[in-house]
């Protein structure tokens, strides 16, 4: 089914063409028509499913037909859990709105950076992508008014709850007009989420996309049984022998991310760490260096993985296994995206073996554990 049948206008079809979006992803096929009709929507979908465009396109189109509101009175509010996602979503808005005749200004606001430039930038903004805490600060300073909001999007709502934004979200809901369109996206459903859903959504259209499990078929999964102290040399051996030009390595702690990165660099493999202890600027610079090929290895913790959107990531390595099988699927889902094959490699020590069994059961896929004792790691 082509995009043209979904009810999008000519300007947006042209913009889609320019971005090389030829066919809608399943979530876009299902979500765009009801959003254009003004329905509330609950989308159970993960990053990588194409969910961003599934609300960006119709919300832009809805806004196109509206007269420009009073300054600082935004029309569309997108709440997100992290700065990375805020930046990423606003980029998608900008990429599409830049092609429209009528200029529509969007802005990403998030904490951890100075508020003043954001207050100034709020001039003329119609679409605001915000993390909850920073949005409330901006409201307090009268830099933005929520009384004209017609569309509310909650993206990665489950993550927002996990990160403890429940109270902030409740405060924000109180500031919004009662009559509005609500779109809620989440990777999972939980009790807390059900409560939010009941509070926010009115007779929503429900869409469920199992993107990451479908994606798993595109991913070659390998696992090596390895002693803890040999994980570093084995990682370097694999990077070298498999000629990994771009690889995302996951660790479970910030400390480990830093030590793995340091070791790689001492061994002349260009690596950079990205985790919650790094400043916003450092994280953005790490990601862009990794994207443009300046560094070969990005070492990240789970919290960071949602914001990492690289269409053709060929390799993911689990230096340590994540605690939850969902995180495992999420991590390896960074590769094998958008129909491109990828390889995910897990380094599994003795203590992790049982847990690796649990993960395989959950994802309903077996991964053979390759013994690494015979691999000659001298010099790595
Ligand atoms: P998302 O799940 O929104 O993070 O999107 C995942 C990736 O898929 C992004 O890199 C998008 O640019 C890309 N994408 C989304 N929809 C399409 C489409 N219909 N055709 C091609 N690429 C797409």
Boltz pocket constraint, residues with backbone or C-beta under 6 A from the ligand:
constraints:
  - pocket:
      binder: B
      contacts: [[A, 19], [A, 20], [A, 21], [A, 22], [A, 23], [A, 24], [A, 25], [A, 28], [A, 46], [A, 47], [A, 48], [A, 49], [A, 50], [A, 51], [A, 52], [A, 53], [A, 309], [A, 310], [A, 311], [A, 338]]
      max_distance: 6.0
